[in-house]
């Protein structure tokens, strides 16, 4: 697991608000600074060949919803599956909002999928085998496939947390939950579902 708090080279710097798409985007490219105003970015989106979508509107992801009592930790979590909405199949992209007290997931790790999280707004707590670490806007964390270090992000603040999640999509992937009698078998993109660790039904 790796956490970064800064940028190297050049990268996009995007300012978000809670319920609207990108307001401004500033790109620090070699040779100067270029600012794209909101009106320009909307015109670009309308004229672009690839599918485009407003990132915070109307793409709820519910296919991996857990049943009680395992769903308690994620109550107050709102996911929007942008990758799915845009027809992407090789990796997933979610914008997730965590209400105060909500978690991104139960603590887990993936057998075959890399996972990346970037905090867009708010302050959250990352929980791993090493303990807890506070992440604020601009912080990011990476979880390589096959590393047996369960992780989740919890909002313990009084304000919503907005985060970007990116992960590979591999039909071989299994989700392991070290703190719960829960297992996510391979093939969940075709047949979503969870079992107990011994393979029996929940």
C-alpha positions as protocol buffer text, in pm:
chain_id: "A"
residue {
  index: 1
  type: UNK
  ca { x: 0 y: 0 z: 0 }
}
residue {
  index: 2
  type: UNK
  ca { x: 134 y: 343 z: -90 }
}
residue {
  index: 3
  type: UNK
  ca { x: 10 y: 690 z: -2 }
}
residue {
  index: 4
  type: UNK
  ca { x: 118 y: 1006 z: -180 }
}
residue {
  index: 5
  type: UNK
  ca { x: 58 y: 1368 z: -85 }
}
residue {
  index: 6
  type: UNK
  ca { x: 220 y: 1557 z: -372 }
}
residue {
  index: 7
  type: UNK
  ca { x: 269 y: 1563 z: -749 }
}
residue {
  index: 8
  type: UNK
  ca { x: 573 y: 1492 z: -963 }
}
residue {
  index: 9
  type: UNK
  ca { x: 625 y: 1616 z: -1317 }
}
residue {
  index: 10
  type: UNK
  ca { x: 294 y: 1749 z: -1450 }
}
residue {
  index: 11
  type: UNK
  ca { x: -57 y: 1634 z: -1379 }
}
residue {
  index: 12
  type: UNK
  ca { x: -410 y: 1775 z: -1401 }
}
residue {
  index: 13
  type: UNK
  ca { x: -529 y: 1975 z: -1104 }
}
residue {
  index: 14
  type: UNK
  ca { x: -908 y: 1976 z: -1092 }
}
residue {
  index: 15
  type: UNK
  ca { x: -1136 y: 2165 z: -856 }
}
residue {
  index: 16
  type: UNK
  ca { x: -1463 y: 1988 z: -777 }
}
residue {
  index: 17
  type: UNK
  ca { x: -1777 y: 2081 z: -592 }
}
residue {
  index: 18
  type: UNK
  ca { x: -2019 y: 1832 z: -440 }
}
residue {
  index: 19
  type: UNK
  ca { x: -2293 y: 1812 z: -701 }
}
residue {
  index: 20
  type: UNK
  ca { x: -2158 y: 1967 z: -1021 }
}
residue {
  index: 21
  type: UNK
  ca { x: -1911 y: 1866 z: -1285 }
}
residue {
  index: 22
  type: UNK
  ca { x: -1565 y: 2019 z: -1318 }
}
residue {
  index: 23
  type: UNK
  ca { x: -1570 y: 2395 z: -1271 }
}
residue {
  index: 24
  type: UNK
  ca { x: -1212 y: 2468 z: -1376 }
}
residue {
  index: 25
  type: UNK
  ca { x: -919 y: 2255 z: -1479 }
}
residue {
  index: 26
  type: UNK
  ca { x: -562 y: 2377 z: -1463 }
}
residue {
  index: 27
  type: UNK
  ca { x: -293 y: 2179 z: -1643 }
}
residue {
  index: 28
  type: UNK
  ca { x: 67 y: 2240 z: -1543 }
}
residue {
  index: 29
  type: UNK
  ca { x: 239 y: 2136 z: -1865 }
}
residue {
  index: 30
  type: UNK
  ca { x: 604 y: 2195 z: -1951 }
}
residue {
  index: 31
  type: UNK
  ca { x: 630 y: 2541 z: -2099 }
}
residue {
  index: 32
  type: UNK
  ca { x: 347 y: 2714 z: -1919 }
}
residue {
  index: 33
  type: UNK
  ca { x: 15 y: 2703 z: -1740 }
}
residue {
  index: 34
  type: UNK
  ca { x: -315 y: 2662 z: -1926 }
}
residue {
  index: 35
  type: UNK
  ca { x: -656 y: 2724 z: -1770 }
}
residue {
  index: 36
  type: UNK
  ca { x: -973 y: 2573 z: -1910 }
}
residue {
  index: 37
  type: UNK
  ca { x: -1291 y: 2745 z: -1799 }
}
residue {
  index: 38
  type: UNK
  ca { x: -1611 y: 2551 z: -1734 }
}
residue {
  index: 39
  type: UNK
  ca { x: -1779 y: 2669 z: -2054 }
}
residue {
  index: 40
  type: UNK
  ca { x: -1485 y: 2554 z: -2263 }
}
residue {
  index: 41
  type: UNK
  ca { x: -1477 y: 2210 z: -2103 }
}
residue {
  index: 42
  type: UNK
  ca { x: -1851 y: 2165 z: -2173 }
}
residue {
  index: 43
  type: UNK
  ca { x: -1803 y: 2261 z: -2538 }
}
residue {
  index: 44
  type: UNK
  ca { x: -1515 y: 2017 z: -2568 }
}
residue {
  index: 45
  type: UNK
  ca { x: -1730 y: 1742 z: -2417 }
}
residue {
  index: 46
  type: UNK
  ca { x: -2018 y: 1801 z: -2657 }
}
residue {
  index: 47
  type: UNK
  ca { x: -1790 y: 1790 z: -2960 }
}
residue {
  index: 48
  type: UNK
  ca { x: -1567 y: 1504 z: -2849 }
}
residue {
  index: 49
  type: UNK
  ca { x: -1582 y: 1163 z: -3016 }
}
residue {
  index: 50
  type: UNK
  ca { x: -1554 y: 952 z: -2696 }
}
residue {
  index: 51
  type: UNK
  ca { x: -1858 y: 909 z: -2474 }
}
residue {
  index: 52
  type: UNK
  ca { x: -1877 y: 1183 z: -2212 }
}
residue {
  index: 53
  type: UNK
  ca { x: -2067 y: 1213 z: -1887 }
}
residue {
  index: 54
  type: UNK
  ca { x: -2106 y: 1456 z: -1600 }
}
residue {
  index: 55
  type: UNK
  ca { x: -1918 y: 1281 z: -1319 }
}
residue {
  index: 56
  type: UNK
  ca { x: -2157 y: 1349 z: -1030 }
}
residue {
  index: 57
  type: UNK
  ca { x: -2496 y: 1290 z: -1188 }
}
residue {
  index: 58
  type: UNK
  ca { x: -2706 y: 978 z: -1208 }
}
residue {
  index: 59
  type: UNK
  ca { x: -2475 y: 676 z: -1230 }
}
residue {
  index: 60
  type: UNK
  ca { x: -2554 y: 474 z: -920 }
}
residue {
  index: 61
  type: UNK
  ca { x: -2370 y: 147 z: -867 }
}
residue {
  index: 62
  type: UNK
  ca { x: -2570 y: -112 z: -676 }
}
residue {
  index: 63
  type: UNK
  ca { x: -2475 y: -449 z: -822 }
}
residue {
  index: 64
  type: UNK
  ca { x: -2230 y: -534 z: -542 }
}
residue {
  index: 65
  type: UNK
  ca { x: -2454 y: -425 z: -256 }
}
residue {
  index: 66
  type: UNK
  ca { x: -2407 y: -638 z: 57 }
}
residue {
  index: 67
  type: UNK
  ca { x: -2696 y: -776 z: 262 }
}
residue {
  index: 68
  type: UNK
  ca { x: -2742 y: -722 z: 636 }
}
residue {
  index: 69
  type: UNK
  ca { x: -2553 y: -719 z: 863 }
}
residue {
  index: 70
  type: UNK
  ca { x: -2256 y: -656 z: 633 }
}
residue {
  index: 71
  type: UNK
  ca { x: -2415 y: -346 z: 474 }
}
residue {
  index: 72
  type: UNK
  ca { x: -2413 y: -141 z: 796 }
}
residue {
  index: 73
  type: UNK
  ca { x: -2063 y: 5 z: 749 }
}
residue {
  index: 74
  type: UNK
  ca { x: -2140 y: 139 z: 401 }
}
residue {
  index: 75
  type: UNK
  ca { x: -2475 y: 300 z: 479 }
}
residue {
  index: 76
  type: UNK
  ca { x: -2440 y: 661 z: 366 }
}
residue {
  index: 77
  type: UNK
  ca { x: -2211 y: 570 z: 75 }
}
residue {
  index: 78
  type: UNK
  ca { x: -2317 y: 687 z: -273 }
}
residue {
  index: 79
  type: UNK
  ca { x: -2123 y: 542 z: -568 }
}
residue {
  index: 80
  type: UNK
  ca { x: -2139 y: 657 z: -929 }
}
residue {
  index: 81
  type: UNK
  ca { x: -1985 y: 408 z: -1171 }
}
residue {
  index: 82
  type: UNK
  ca { x: -1846 y: 636 z: -1442 }
}
residue {
  index: 83
  type: UNK
  ca { x: -1642 y: 365 z: -1615 }
}
residue {
  index: 84
  type: UNK
  ca { x: -1950 y: 148 z: -1656 }
}
residue {
  index: 85
  type: UNK
  ca { x: -2159 y: 441 z: -1780 }
}
residue {
  index: 86
  type: UNK
  ca { x: -1897 y: 517 z: -2047 }
}
residue {
  index: 87
  type: UNK
  ca { x: -1866 y: 156 z: -2162 }
}
residue {
  index: 88
  type: UNK
  ca { x: -1519 y: 89 z: -2016 }
}
residue {
  index: 89
  type: UNK
  ca { x: -1449 y: -279 z: -1951 }
}
residue {
  index: 90
  type: UNK
  ca { x: -1078 y: -308 z: -1863 }
}
residue {
  index: 91
  type: UNK
  ca { x: -1084 y: -83 z: -1558 }
}
residue {
  index: 92
  type: UNK
  ca { x: -1345 y: 76 z: -1335 }
}
residue {
  index: 93
  type: UNK
  ca { x: -1379 y: 442 z: -1235 }
}
residue {
  index: 94
  type: UNK
  ca { x: -1610 y: 548 z: -954 }
}
residue {
  index: 95
  type: UNK
  ca { x: -1685 y: 880 z: -789 }
}
residue {
  index: 96
  type: UNK
  ca { x: -1793 y: 798 z: -435 }
}
residue {
  index: 97
  type: UNK
  ca { x: -1939 y: 1023 z: -169 }
}
residue {
  index: 98
  type: UNK
  ca { x: -1920 y: 919 z: 196 }
}
residue {
  index: 99
  type: UNK
  ca { x: -2163 y: 1078 z: 437 }
}
residue {
  index: 100
  type: UNK
  ca { x: -2035 y: 1132 z: 794 }
}
residue {
  index: 101
  type: UNK
  ca { x: -1985 y: 791 z: 953 }
}
residue {
  index: 102
  type: UNK
  ca { x: -1989 y: 595 z: 625 }
}
residue {
  index: 103
  type: UNK
  ca { x: -1714 y: 364 z: 499 }
}
residue {
  index: 104
  type: UNK
  ca { x: -1606 y: 301 z: 141 }
}
residue {
  index: 105
  type: UNK
  ca { x: -1625 y: -75 z: 201 }
}
residue {
  index: 106
  type: UNK
  ca { x: -1554 y: -337 z: 461 }
}
residue {
  index: 107
  type: UNK
  ca { x: -1179 y: -380 z: 503 }
}
residue {
  index: 108
  type: UNK
  ca { x: -1065 y: -598 z: 210 }
}
residue {
  index: 109
  type: UNK
  ca { x: -791 y: -678 z: -42 }
}
residue {
  index: 110
  type: UNK
  ca { x: -798 y: -802 z: -403 }
}
residue {
  index: 111
  type: UNK
  ca { x: -625 y: -1108 z: -545 }
}
residue {
  index: 112
  type: UNK
  ca { x: -592 y: -985 z: -907 }
}
residue {
  index: 113
  type: UNK
  ca { x: -689 y: -617 z: -917 }
}
residue {
  index: 114
  type: UNK
  ca { x: -491 y: -302 z: -849 }
}
residue {
  index: 115
  type: UNK
  ca { x: -685 y: -30 z: -670 }
}
residue {
  index: 116
  type: UNK
  ca { x: -624 y: 347 z: -654 }
}
residue {
  index: 117
  type: UNK
  ca { x: -805 y: 608 z: -445 }
}
residue {
  index: 118
  type: UNK
  ca { x: -777 y: 989 z: -466 }
}
residue {
  index: 119
  type: UNK
  ca { x: -944 y: 1218 z: -213 }
}
residue {
  index: 120
  type: UNK
  ca { x: -1121 y: 1497 z: -401 }
}
residue {
  index: 121
  type: UNK
  ca { x: -1275 y: 1676 z: -103 }
}
residue {
  index: 122
  type: UNK
  ca { x: -1304 y: 1636 z: 271 }
}
residue {
  index: 123
  type: UNK
  ca { x: -1103 y: 1443 z: 528 }
}
residue {
  index: 124
  type: UNK
  ca { x: -1115 y: 1066 z: 573 }
}
residue {
  index: 125
  type: UNK
  ca { x: -934 y: 792 z: 763 }
}
residue {
  index: 126
  type: UNK
  ca { x: -754 y: 511 z: 580 }
}
residue {
  index: 127
  type: UNK
  ca { x: -751 y: 185 z: 779 }
}
residue {
  index: 128
  type: UNK
  ca { x: -496 y: -88 z: 693 }
}
residue {
  index: 129
  type: UNK
  ca { x: -300 y: -357 z: 875 }
}
residue {
  index: 130
  type: UNK
  ca { x: -53 y: -84 z: 976 }
}
residue {
  index: 131
  type: UNK
  ca { x: -322 y: 117 z: 1154 }
}
residue {
  index: 132
  type: UNK
  ca { x: -497 y: 443 z: 1069 }
}
residue {
  index: 133
  type: UNK
  ca { x: -389 y: 741 z: 862 }
}
residue {
  index: 134
  type: UNK
  ca { x: -575 y: 1066 z: 795 }
}
residue {
  index: 135
  type: UNK
  ca { x: -615 y: 1155 z: 428 }
}
residue {
  index: 136
  type: UNK
  ca { x: -721 y: 1500 z: 310 }
}
residue {
  index: 137
  type: UNK
  ca { x: -805 y: 1647 z: -29 }
}
residue {
  index: 138
  type: UNK
  ca { x: -518 y: 1580 z: -270 }
}
residue {
  index: 139
  type: UNK
  ca { x: -397 y: 1267 z: -92 }
}
residue {
  index: 140
  type: UNK
  ca { x: -402 y: 934 z: -274 }
}
residue {
  index: 141
  type: UNK
  ca { x: -344 y: 568 z: -190 }
}
residue {
  index: 142
  type: UNK
  ca { x: -263 y: 260 z: -399 }
}
residue {
  index: 143
  type: UNK
  ca { x: -326 y: -106 z: -325 }
}
residue {
  index: 144
  type: UNK
  ca { x: -145 y: -353 z: -556 }
}
residue {
  index: 145
  type: UNK
  ca { x: -314 y: -679 z: -651 }
}
residue {
  index: 146
  type: UNK
  ca { x: -229 y: -978 z: -435 }
}
residue {
  index: 147
  type: UNK
  ca { x: -97 y: -781 z: -136 }
}
residue {
  index: 148
  type: UNK
  ca { x: -275 y: -923 z: 168 }
}
residue {
  index: 149
  type: UNK
  ca { x: -334 y: -593 z: 344 }
}
residue {
  index: 150
  type: UNK
  ca { x: -702 y: -523 z: 408 }
}
residue {
  index: 151
  type: UNK
  ca { x: -801 y: -161 z: 360 }
}
residue {
  index: 152
  type: UNK
  ca { x: -1101 y: 71 z: 369 }
}
residue {
  index: 153
  type: UNK
  ca { x: -1169 y: 444 z: 400 }
}
residue {
  index: 154
  type: UNK
  ca { x: -1400 y: 582 z: 669 }
}
residue {
  index: 155
  type: UNK
  ca { x: -1546 y: 931 z: 704 }
}
residue {
  index: 156
  type: UNK
  ca { x: -1519 y: 1025 z: 1071 }
}
residue {
  index: 157
  type: UNK
  ca { x: -1564 y: 1396 z: 1007 }
}
residue {
  index: 158
  type: UNK
  ca { x: -1882 y: 1605 z: 1016 }
}
residue {
  index: 159
  type: UNK
  ca { x: -1870 y: 1683 z: 643 }
}
residue {
  index: 160
  type: UNK
  ca { x: -1909 y: 1463 z: 331 }
}
residue {
  index: 161
  type: UNK
  ca { x: -1599 y: 1310 z: 173 }
}
residue {
  index: 162
  type: UNK
  ca { x: -1570 y: 1285 z: -205 }
}
residue {
  index: 163
  type: UNK
  ca { x: -1322 y: 1040 z: -355 }
}
residue {
  index: 164
  type: UNK
  ca { x: -1221 y: 896 z: -691 }
}
residue {
  index: 165
  type: UNK
  ca { x: -1171 y: 519 z: -715 }
}
residue {
  index: 166
  type: UNK
  ca { x: -993 y: 349 z: -1005 }
}
residue {
  index: 167
  type: UNK
  ca { x: -933 y: -24 z: -1032 }
}
residue {
  index: 168
  type: UNK
  ca { x: -859 y: -293 z: -1286 }
}
residue {
  index: 169
  type: UNK
  ca { x: -1138 y: -538 z: -1375 }
}
residue {
  index: 170
  type: UNK
  ca { x: -1027 y: -900 z: -1378 }
}
residue {
  index: 171
  type: UNK
  ca { x: -1268 y: -1193 z: -1387 }
}
residue {
  index: 172
  type: UNK
  ca { x: -1018 y: -1397 z: -1181 }
}
residue {
  index: 173
  type: UNK
  ca { x: -1027 y: -1149 z: -896 }
}
residue {
  index: 174
  type: UNK
  ca { x: -1144 y: -1255 z: -551 }
}
residue {
  index: 175
  type: UNK
  ca { x: -1218 y: -1017 z: -266 }
}
residue {
  index: 176
  type: UNK
  ca { x: -1088 y: -1116 z: 78 }
}
residue {
  index: 177
  type: UNK
  ca { x: -1225 y: -966 z: 401 }
}
residue {
  index: 178
  type: UNK
  ca { x: -993 y: -1023 z: 698 }
}
residue {
  index: 179
  type: UNK
  ca { x: -1231 y: -887 z: 964 }
}
residue {
  index: 180
  type: UNK
  ca { x: -1555 y: -1051 z: 847 }
}
residue {
  index: 181
  type: UNK
  ca { x: -1682 y: -1398 z: 756 }
}
residue {
  index: 182
  type: UNK
  ca { x: -1722 y: -1286 z: 398 }
}
residue {
  index: 183
  type: UNK
  ca { x: -1575 y: -1372 z: 60 }
}
residue {
  index: 184
  type: UNK
  ca { x: -1627 y: -1237 z: -292 }
}
residue {
  index: 185
  type: UNK
  ca { x: -1571 y: -1520 z: -544 }
}
residue {
  index: 186
  type: UNK
  ca { x: -1418 y: -1480 z: -888 }
}
residue {
  index: 187
  type: UNK
  ca { x: -1650 y: -1386 z: -1174 }
}
residue {
  index: 188
  type: UNK
  ca { x: -1843 y: -1109 z: -996 }
}
residue {
  index: 189
  type: UNK
  ca { x: -1871 y: -899 z: -1313 }
}
residue {
  index: 190
  type: UNK
  ca { x: -2090 y: -1170 z: -1462 }
}
residue {
  index: 191
  type: UNK
  ca { x: -2252 y: -1310 z: -1148 }
}
residue {
  index: 192
  type: UNK
  ca { x: -2229 y: -1067 z: -856 }
}
residue {
  index: 193
  type: UNK
  ca { x: -2251 y: -1225 z: -515 }
}
residue {
  index: 194
  type: UNK
  ca { x: -2087 y: -1296 z: -183 }
}
residue {
  index: 195
  type: UNK
  ca { x: -2041 y: -1610 z: 27 }
}
residue {
  index: 196
  type: UNK
  ca { x: -1900 y: -1695 z: 366 }
}
residue {
  index: 197
  type: UNK
  ca { x: -1530 y: -1781 z: 381 }
}
residue {
  index: 198
  type: UNK
  ca { x: -1607 y: -2155 z: 365 }
}
residue {
  index: 199
  type: UNK
  ca { x: -1810 y: -2102 z: 46 }
}
residue {
  index: 200
  type: UNK
  ca { x: -2151 y: -2143 z: 207 }
}
residue {
  index: 201
  type: UNK
  ca { x: -2436 y: -1903 z: 137 }
}
residue {
  index: 202
  type: UNK
  ca { x: -2484 y: -1591 z: 347 }
}
